[in-house]
């Protein structure tokens, strides 16, 4: 049986799922304790996935991000870019949701 991913520090404060029926973000500890279930990303609307990506970014540690040809973005600016769906925000959302999809598969296999 596969083992659970070891999520530590500020990453543990990031939601892993979003339940639109209850307007509730779901966290790692809730999944492993069995108090919440995984809500598949595929079942979420575009707006709900964007909301999840923005909240994950907002809840994470402070950082700056930069593409090769652009200015640096703070965590708050990246969150704004996600919500405004700028090219940079879309790229960040796509990357985070791809990572999250893989992470949720690992968790599901281990539970």
Helices and strands as residue ranges (DSSP letters): G 9-13, E 17-19, E 24-26, H 28-33, G 41-43, H 46-59, E 64-65, E 73-74, H 75-84, H 87-110
